[in-house]
Amino acid sequence: MDHATSSLIDRSGLDRGKVGQLIKRGLEGADDGELFLEYRQSEALMFDNGRLKQATYDTAQGFGLRAVKDEAVGYAHASDISEAAIARAAEAVRAVKGGHSGSYADAPARTNRKLYGDDNPLGEPSFETKVKLLSDIDAYARASDPRVRQVTASIAATWQVVEILRADGQSYRDIRPLVRLNVSVIAGDGDRQESGSHGFGGREGYQRFITLDKWHGAVDEAVRQALVNLQAVPAPAGEMDVVLGSGWPGVMLHEAVGHGLEGDFNRKKTSAFAGLMGQQVAAKGVTVVDDGTMSARRGSISIDDEGTPSNRTVLIEDGILVGYMQDRQNARLMGMKPTGNGRRESHAHVPMPRMTNTYMLAGDKDPQEIIASVKNGLYAVNFGGGQVDITSGKYVFQCTEAYKIENGKVGAPVKGAMLIGNGPTDLHRISMIGNDFALDPGIGTCGKNGQGVPVGVGQPSLRMDRITVGGTGG
């Protein structure tokens, strides 16, 4: 796509007036809805075992037309942006409304805020430069330690243009760049092999991430993790005090707490947090925020996929539940305001309440003081995957880097540690909050109902009392 500001309607050679009439026809009598247009370019290059293993380049476009009536949603989508396809979609979504002639909800407010640039990251640097970068990463990782046996390096970028048209004639546009660089290594000693990984990214071009010191740092971190894990002993199991590191460990907060504070689960009363607004749901000092307004962050959006400006939404304030993340439909049904959290994976998906950058604010404790306060416990620094049951709040998290804490000091690294608990219960078990708040490096993708969207997480170091640790050791 040549010019960042060109409209997708104009680009597709459509008559804006006729499209407007079709939207009106499809949404006649609906409470809300929109035509969502998308154009997306993406690339992914992967270097594995010393050679370029994958280079994919993809261009996709399409639209989704949605009509919302009370709790019902009619949705039709196609990859063909044409008048005929939009007309068919309009007829399909009309079925949702029954005989009601509702009043169409007010349009989202406007914003002039720009959290990221328009430039397409796929254009620069050249393909050859990107392949050489991955080759250099591979060589540097292998040269850094003789125990490094395998290296996988990848870079990926997308450039997404969205345009939202409403039945009242309002339209909204956003242009969203996104890049990511990732390094994972396997180190071996005799028969034993362990892995480590590190990555970073954000809503900008590649330039800042492909400087020598930046990618050297990523490789050094991945190698460090793998070598630490080579020394790891089986993790202890049982109930113990756990210290979580700052930054990426906020992914546990995202899973165990964040999903439960999305509007749809609370409206349907399927969240463990349903009906608790205004009540104490966490220890004093715990403040949790969802903030889509941070410049160039992976989870940030200038507007959401319904046209609502993104927001800094306080969810838990000093332990009290004060907010939910809302899209337009759930906000309206709950008598609340949309918070700019209506997100969708693509034009083929309906929007729903989703997190952006979700984090816990810093406290006043020195991280060393937090570790020193634990006699025997676990220090969890890095996490892999996790799962949560929204209704019960139960979660399971796998630690990819963790250490024993023995008599207030960080001891031997452990492998196989799992944190098992209940989000709503364990929020009350936070007894110390560090002053070392950090955001993750820009690697998160969140899944919900089969849709993935880029997100950010963050937190300071935390002490949590009496958490169940599943491990392989005694």
Secondary structure, DSSP 8 states (H G I E B T S, - for coil): ---TT--HHHHTT--HHHHHHHHHHHTTT-SEEEEEEEEEEEEEEEEETTEEEEEEEEEEEEEEEEEEETTEEEEEEES--SHHHHHHHHHHHHGGGTT---------------SS----TTSSS-HHHHHHHHHHHHHHHHHH-TTEEEEEEEEEEEEEEEEEE-TTS-EEEEEEEEEEEEEEEEEEETTEEEEEEEEEEESS-STTTSSHHHHHHHHHHHHHHHHHHHT-EE---EEEEEEE-SSTTHHHHIIIIIGGGBHHHHHTT-STTTT-TTSB-S-TT--EEEE--STT-TT--SB-TTS-B--EEEEEETTEE---B--HHHHHHTT----S-EE-SSTTS--EE--SEEEE---SB-HHHHHHT-SEEEEEEEEEEEEE-TTT-EEEEEEEEEEEEETTEEEEEEES-EEEEEHHHHGGGEEEEBS--EE--S-EEEEETTEEEEEEEEE--EEEEEEEEE-S--
